[in-house]
Amino acid sequence: MLIAVAAMLSTVSAINATLYGAARFSYIIAKDGELPAFLERKIWNRPLSGLFLTSGATLVVANFFDVSSISTMGSSGFLIIFGAVNGAGVRLADSVGGRRWISAAGVAACGLALAALLWQTFVNSPGQLVVLVVLVGLAFGIESGYRRFSGRGEIRAGEGGR
């Protein structure tokens, strides 16, 4: 029971941090041309469009998935993002003055942790793994569709949006 309460508090904390970070974050990314222009608009002199969009998506996920599924999706998402950031660190180590081996170790650690999470999910609740694969595929599909329909191609390191 204590572990379940701790997991719920941890999930609520992560969702809260994501919601409030999303408002400014989506605004800045939209200003760079990486997200649709409607996220650049301010409401009451604040960039709230991203907050409203993220809040709506969070409400949908929270009402249609159980807490353990949300936790698995969140953990997987963070590991994928951290792995990608470390991968960028490997690729850009010379230009940013980083140490390639540290970023490579980060990629490996994220990959191993993700593999362990996926295996544990496969063994204990394969249905969650299906949901995770569908949502990751959906995320990549939305990104691909946005790039295709917005006329933007691949953004390379060092390039700005607009």
C-alpha positions in Angstrom: 0.0 0.0 0.0 2.8 2.4 0.9 4.6 1.7 -2.4 1.3 2.4 -4.3 0.8 5.7 -2.5 4.5 6.7 -3.2 4.1 5.8 -6.9 0.9 7.9 -7.2 2.6 10.9 -5.5 5.6 10.5 -7.8 3.3 10.4 -10.8 1.3 13.4 -9.7 4.6 15.3 -9.1 5.9 14.4 -12.6 2.6 15.4 -14.2 2.6 18.7 -12.3 6.2 19.5 -13.3 5.4 18.6 -16.9 2.3 20.8 -17.0 4.0 23.9 -15.7 7.2 23.4 -17.7 5.2 22.8 -20.9 3.7 26.3 -21.0 7.0 28.2 -21.4 8.7 25.3 -23.2 6.1 24.9 -25.9 6.0 28.7 -26.4 9.8 28.8 -26.9 9.8 25.8 -29.3 7.0 27.3 -31.3 8.9 30.6 -31.5 11.7 28.6 -33.1 9.3 27.1 -35.7 9.3 23.6 -34.3 5.7 23.6 -33.1 2.5 25.1 -34.7 2.3 28.9 -34.6 -0.9 28.9 -32.4 1.4 27.9 -29.5 3.1 31.3 -29.8 0.0 33.2 -28.9 -0.2 34.6 -25.4 -3.4 34.5 -23.3 -3.5 37.2 -20.5 0.1 38.1 -21.5 1.3 34.6 -20.7 2.1 31.6 -23.0 -0.8 29.4 -21.8 -1.7 27.6 -25.0 0.9 24.9 -24.4 -0.3 24.5 -20.8 -4.0 24.1 -21.9 -3.0 21.6 -24.6 -0.8 19.6 -22.2 -3.5 19.7 -19.5 -6.1 18.4 -21.9 -3.9 15.6 -23.1 -3.0 14.7 -19.5 -6.7 14.6 -18.6 -7.4 12.2 -21.5 -4.5 9.9 -20.5 -5.3 10.0 -16.8 -8.9 9.0 -17.4 -8.3 6.3 -20.0 -5.2 4.5 -18.6 -4.4 3.1 -15.2 -1.6 4.6 -13.0 0.8 1.8 -13.7 0.4 2.3 -17.5 1.0 6.0 -17.1 4.1 5.3 -15.0 5.5 2.9 -17.6 4.8 5.4 -20.4 6.4 8.3 -18.4 9.5 6.3 -17.5 9.9 5.1 -21.1 9.4 8.5 -22.4 12.0 10.0 -20.1 14.5 7.3 -20.9 14.0 7.8 -24.7 14.5 11.5 -24.3 17.5 11.2 -22.0 19.1 8.7 -24.4 18.4 11.1 -27.4 20.0 14.0 -25.5 23.0 11.9 -24.7 23.2 10.8 -28.3 23.2 14.4 -29.3 26.0 14.9 -26.8 28.0 12.2 -28.5 27.5 13.7 -31.9 28.2 17.3 -30.9 30.9 16.6 -28.3 33.6 18.5 -30.3 31.6 21.6 -31.0 30.2 21.9 -27.5 33.4 20.9 -25.6 31.9 17.8 -24.2 33.4 14.4 -23.4 32.1 11.9 -25.9 32.6 8.9 -23.6 30.4 10.4 -20.9 27.5 11.0 -23.3 28.1 7.5 -24.8 27.9 6.0 -21.3 24.6 7.9 -20.8 23.2 6.5 -24.1 24.2 3.0 -23.0 22.7 3.4 -19.5 19.5 4.8 -20.9 19.3 1.9 -23.4 19.9 -0.7 -20.8 17.4 0.8 -18.4 14.8 1.0 -21.2 15.5 -2.6 -22.2 15.0 -3.7 -18.6 11.8 -1.7 -18.3 10.4 -3.1 -21.5 11.3 -6.7 -20.5 9.7 -6.3 -17.1 6.6 -4.8 -18.7 6.5 -7.6 -21.3 6.7 -10.2 -18.5 4.2 -8.7 -16.1 1.7 -6.8 -18.3 2.2 -7.2 -22.0 -0.9 -5.0 -22.7 1.0 -2.0 -21.3 3.8 -2.7 -23.8 1.3 -2.6 -26.7 0.0 0.7 -25.5 3.5 2.1 -25.1 4.5 1.0 -28.7 1.3 2.5 -30.1 1.9 5.8 -28.3 5.6 6.0 -29.3 4.6 5.2 -32.9 1.9 7.9 -32.7 4.4 10.5 -31.4 6.8 9.8 -34.3 3.9 9.8 -36.8 2.6 13.1 -35.5 6.1 14.6 -35.8 6.6 13.2 -39.3 3.2 14.5 -40.4 3.8 17.9 -38.9 7.1 18.2 -40.7 5.6 17.0 -44.0 2.5 19.3 -43.9 4.3 22.3 -42.4 6.9 22.2 -45.2 9.8 21.8 -42.7 12.3 19.1 -43.3 14.8 17.7 -40.9 16.4 20.2 -38.6 20.1 19.7 -38.2 22.2 20.7 -35.2 22.9 24.4 -35.2 20.0 25.4 -37.4 17.2 27.6 -36.1 13.6 27.1 -36.9 12.9 30.4 -38.7 
